[in-house]
Amino acid sequence: MDEAEARRVIDEHFAFAGSDVAKSSECYRDDAVLEFPQGAERIRGKANIIAFRSAYPAKLEFEMHRTVGCGALWVNEYVIRYDGRPFHVVGIMEFKEGKVFRERIYFGEPWDPPEWRARWVEPIL
């Protein structure tokens, strides 16, 4: 899979994420695995991924920040808003035969930085 094709598949996935589960799931192989390490959860199979995301109780919005990778391994950095509440996310997608066969998603809740380190940092807007 070349870089242009991988980016096209990823861009299409995120263009429909949160609004059209079937369309956003076209990137997955039928035997794909989706993992959430913080919750120690694994979802096996495209059908189960679609069912899980179709039943999701919150409104989801996605804001992409960056996609980097090459070959079969791609990393996406983005923000997901759950009913407006933001979470920073890193998702790792592994491709096989042009489709995602494994995705691991890591979530981080935003925090207010402590004052003691203010002189060394600058805000990311």
C-alpha positions as CSV (number, residue, x, y, z in Angstrom):
1,M,0.0,0.0,0.0
2,D,1.5,3.3,-1.0
3,E,1.4,6.5,1.1
4,A,-1.3,8.2,-1.1
5,E,-3.7,5.2,-0.8
6,A,-3.2,4.9,3.0
7,R,-3.9,8.6,3.5
8,R,-7.0,8.4,1.3
9,V,-8.3,5.4,3.4
10,I,-7.6,7.2,6.6
11,D,-9.0,10.6,5.5
12,E,-12.2,8.9,4.3
13,H,-12.5,7.0,7.6
14,F,-12.3,10.2,9.7
15,A,-14.5,12.2,7.3
16,F,-17.4,9.9,8.2
17,A,-16.4,9.1,11.8
18,G,-19.1,10.2,14.2
19,S,-21.7,10.6,11.4
20,D,-21.8,7.4,9.3
21,V,-20.6,4.3,11.0
22,A,-21.0,2.0,8.0
23,K,-19.0,4.4,5.7
24,S,-16.3,5.1,8.3
25,S,-15.9,1.3,8.8
26,E,-15.2,0.5,5.2
27,C,-11.5,0.8,6.0
28,Y,-11.6,-2.3,8.2
29,R,-10.9,-5.9,7.1
30,D,-13.7,-8.4,8.1
31,D,-11.2,-9.9,10.7
32,A,-10.1,-6.5,12.1
33,V,-9.3,-6.0,15.8
34,L,-9.9,-2.7,17.6
35,E,-8.2,-2.3,21.0
36,F,-8.6,0.3,23.8
37,P,-5.6,-0.4,26.1
38,Q,-6.7,1.9,28.9
39,G,-10.0,-0.1,29.3
40,A,-8.3,-3.4,28.5
41,E,-10.8,-4.0,25.8
42,R,-10.6,-5.7,22.4
43,I,-13.3,-5.9,19.8
44,R,-12.9,-8.6,17.2
45,G,-14.3,-8.4,13.7
46,K,-15.7,-5.6,11.5
47,A,-19.3,-6.5,12.3
48,N,-18.7,-6.1,16.0
49,I,-16.8,-2.8,15.5
50,I,-19.8,-1.5,13.5
51,A,-22.3,-2.8,16.1
52,F,-20.3,-1.2,19.0
53,R,-20.0,2.2,17.2
54,S,-23.7,2.1,16.1
55,A,-24.8,1.7,19.7
56,Y,-22.5,4.4,21.1
57,P,-24.7,6.7,23.4
58,A,-22.8,10.0,22.9
59,K,-22.5,12.4,20.0
60,L,-19.0,12.2,18.6
61,E,-17.0,14.9,16.8
62,F,-13.5,14.4,15.4
63,E,-10.8,17.0,14.9
64,M,-7.8,15.7,13.1
65,H,-4.4,17.1,14.0
66,R,-1.8,14.9,12.3
67,T,-1.3,11.6,10.4
68,V,2.1,10.1,10.0
69,G,3.3,6.8,8.9
70,C,4.6,4.6,6.0
71,G,4.0,1.2,4.7
72,A,1.6,-0.8,6.9
73,L,1.9,1.4,10.0
74,W,0.1,4.7,10.5
75,V,-0.4,7.0,13.5
76,N,-3.3,9.5,13.8
77,E,-3.4,12.3,16.4
78,Y,-6.8,13.9,17.0
79,V,-9.4,15.1,19.4
80,I,-12.7,13.3,20.0
81,R,-15.5,15.3,21.5
82,Y,-18.0,13.2,23.4
83,D,-21.1,15.3,23.7
84,G,-18.7,18.3,23.5
85,R,-16.2,17.1,26.0
86,P,-12.7,16.8,24.4
87,F,-10.3,13.9,24.7
88,H,-6.9,13.8,23.0
89,V,-6.3,10.6,21.1
90,V,-3.5,8.7,19.4
91,G,-4.7,5.9,17.2
92,I,-2.3,3.4,15.6
93,M,-3.6,1.7,12.4
94,E,-2.0,-1.4,10.9
95,F,-2.9,-2.2,7.3
96,K,-2.9,-5.6,5.5
97,E,-3.9,-5.9,1.9
98,G,-5.2,-2.3,1.8
99,K,-7.4,-2.4,4.8
100,V,-7.0,-1.9,8.6
101,F,-6.5,-5.2,10.4
102,R,-5.6,-3.8,13.8
103,E,-6.2,-0.4,15.5
104,R,-5.2,0.6,19.0
105,I,-6.6,3.8,20.4
106,Y,-5.1,5.7,23.4
107,F,-7.1,8.4,25.1
108,G,-5.9,11.3,27.3
109,E,-8.1,13.7,29.2
110,P,-7.1,17.4,29.1
111,W,-5.8,19.0,32.3
112,D,-4.9,22.4,33.5
113,P,-1.1,22.7,33.7
114,P,0.5,23.5,37.1
115,E,1.8,27.0,37.6
116,W,5.3,25.8,38.8
117,R,6.3,24.9,35.2
118,A,4.8,27.9,33.4
119,R,8.2,29.6,32.8
120,W,9.4,26.6,30.6
121,V,6.3,26.0,28.5
122,E,4.1,27.7,26.0
123,P,0.4,26.9,25.4
124,I,-0.6,24.8,22.4
125,L,-3.6,26.4,20.8
